[in-house]
Amino acid sequence: MTLVQSEAERIDGLVDELVAEFPPASTDAPTFLGAQFDRGLAWVHFPEGEGGLGLAPAMHQRAASRLSEAGAPSAAMRNVIGYGMVAPTIVTHGTEEQKRRYLRPLFTGEEVWCQLFSEPGSGSDVASLATRAVRDGDEWVVNGQKVWTTVAHLASRGLLLARTNPEVPKHQGITCLLIDMHGEGVDVRPLHQITGEAEFNEVFFTDARVPDADRLGGEGEGWRVAITTLMNERVSIGGGVSRRGLGPIDVALKVWREHWAGDTSPHAMAMRDRLVRLWVASEATRLTNQRASDLRRRGTPGPEGSVAKLAFAEQNKLIGELSLDLLGARGMLHSNTYPKVRPSGVGMGGSDVPKQFLRTRANSIEGGTSEVMKNILGERVLGLPGDVRADKDLPWKDVPRS
Ligand SMILES: Cc1cc2nc3c(=O)[nH]c(=O)nc-3n(C[C@H](O)[C@H](O)[C@H](O)COP(=O)(O)OP(=O)(O)OC[C@H]3O[C@@H](n4cnc5c(N)ncnc54)[C@H](O)[C@@H]3O)c2cc1C
């Protein structure tokens, strides 16, 4: 028996045991997910005792598919930022105490996390961030503002990047802190998106305090920590491997079948041509992601995450446009009347075509813009000359800011 076969059998056995002992239909989600974590089936590629079994990352997909088929609750859906981005960052950079304290409630969804990186003046160039953290005994005192913070209104913890040393160049003076979102001095305010929903927020810090024990990584090493989060973010957004027959292109296919099947007019043929081209591109991306996931070694994902993120964003936008065009005049109606709500999760995906058309516009911005993904691919994969970085070696305090 090969190693892959024996790892697969081990996973199948553990999944069968878990589902038999905790039937998903009659077990509440935190209890089921807690038992899943304790059996190492949360992220099977994480070390034992930290929600994993120390297996190859490719095995994670097998465990996830088996559990999904059995009707298990989805930890990713309950805690999208925590599951895909914060957990790998804590596993890579956290102390034993931090891993023990944070990973399990993150996985069960009892502690939802948000990512506090972007600021009004620092999005693509997040290393230029200005939120300050100043050491005061065993604590850090945080002042500043973050923006576009997805699910901050639901989060109890935040992964925060703050400037702790303005005297050194921008990448060197950042420290990562794990902040209590319900603590004093943390103010979360909704920001409404083009869909009308406020999935994201702006977050203000006024003398908010974080114990030094909640510093993730070394003082001034926040950029290294952030890279782990950002690499995982790209895979988390664009690198998922769904089954064929699921996903945005299948919503477009359904709309085409409902409204255009049997129509042989030139207009219908042109629509079908657009649909087939996008179906082929989506399938190529799905298979590319499958291959990247099979080949992934332990550790932080590489530039393949930027390929996936770029393809996902650009295809999703085209599919959103096509689906709307396929609906014709009906596409002008936003079926849920532009609700001004703060949703209980992230609204990517789904069959509400007008809403999804609007939501996909954010895909080429969130998690790094398409232009920035192209820069990364140009520099790190193709070896092209780097972007101009005039402020790279200047102390952060001497860099002009608007
Ligand atoms: C739906 C959504 C959810 C988000 N959630 C979060 C979150 O949870 N946490 C968080 O921290 N952030 C979040 N963000 C913020 C996101 O990461 C930033 O919006 C993104 O990195 C771009 O930054 P910016 O908006 O400041 O645009 P800018 O960086 O100001 O960019 C403006 C334009 O200039 C282009 N540009 C910038 N630099 C370059 C360059 N070097 N070369 C070529 N073109 C360039 C960009 O591509 C873009 O078109 C979210 C954003 C969205 C839309």
The ligand as a Gaussian input file, in Angstrom:
#p B3LYP/6-31G(d) Opt

LIG

0 1
 C      -15.075000      43.175000      -0.148000
 C      -13.750000      43.559000       0.454000
 C      -13.356000      42.976000       1.648000
 C      -12.139000      43.324000       2.242000
 N      -11.812000      42.764000       3.455000
 C      -10.671000      43.152000       4.076000
 C      -10.354000      42.648000       5.389000
 O      -11.100000      41.847000       5.977000
 N       -9.238000      43.082000       5.997000
 C       -8.379000      43.956000       5.402000
 O       -7.359000      44.278000       6.001000
 N       -8.655000      44.472000       4.156000
 C       -9.778000      44.082000       3.493000
 N      -10.071000      44.599000       2.246000
 C       -9.187000      45.600000       1.673000
 C       -8.399000      45.147000       0.459000
 O       -7.354000      44.298000       0.830000
 C       -7.891000      46.425000      -0.228000
 O       -9.031000      47.139000      -0.692000
 C       -6.977000      46.132000      -1.376000
 O       -5.753000      45.597000      -0.919000
 C       -6.691000      47.398000      -2.233000
 O       -6.335000      48.465000      -1.433000
 P       -7.025000      49.883000      -1.624000
 O       -8.510000      49.677000      -1.613000
 O       -6.443000      50.813000      -0.616000
 O       -6.629000      50.363000      -3.088000
 P       -5.258000      51.022000      -3.526000
 O       -4.112000      50.251000      -2.970000
 O       -5.316000      52.481000      -3.231000
 O       -5.298000      50.790000      -5.091000
 C       -6.021000      51.644000      -5.984000
 C       -5.767000      51.171000      -7.405000
 O       -4.362000      51.273000      -7.707000
 C       -3.834000      50.020000      -8.138000
 N       -2.476000      49.831000      -7.628000
 C       -2.039000      50.057000      -6.365000
 N       -0.719000      49.752000      -6.270000
 C       -0.330000      49.309000      -7.495000
 C        0.910000      48.846000      -8.023000
 N        1.995000      48.774000      -7.263000
 N        0.937000      48.473000      -9.337000
 C       -0.193000      48.542000     -10.124000
 N       -1.390000      49.001000      -9.666000
 C       -1.471000      49.361000      -8.370000
 C       -4.782000      48.985000      -7.535000
 O       -4.757000      47.781000      -8.280000
 C       -6.127000      49.697000      -7.606000
 O       -6.688000      49.554000      -8.891000
 C      -11.283000      44.260000       1.613000
 C      -11.675000      44.850000       0.399000
 C      -12.898000      44.514000      -0.174000
 C      -13.285000      45.156000      -1.462000

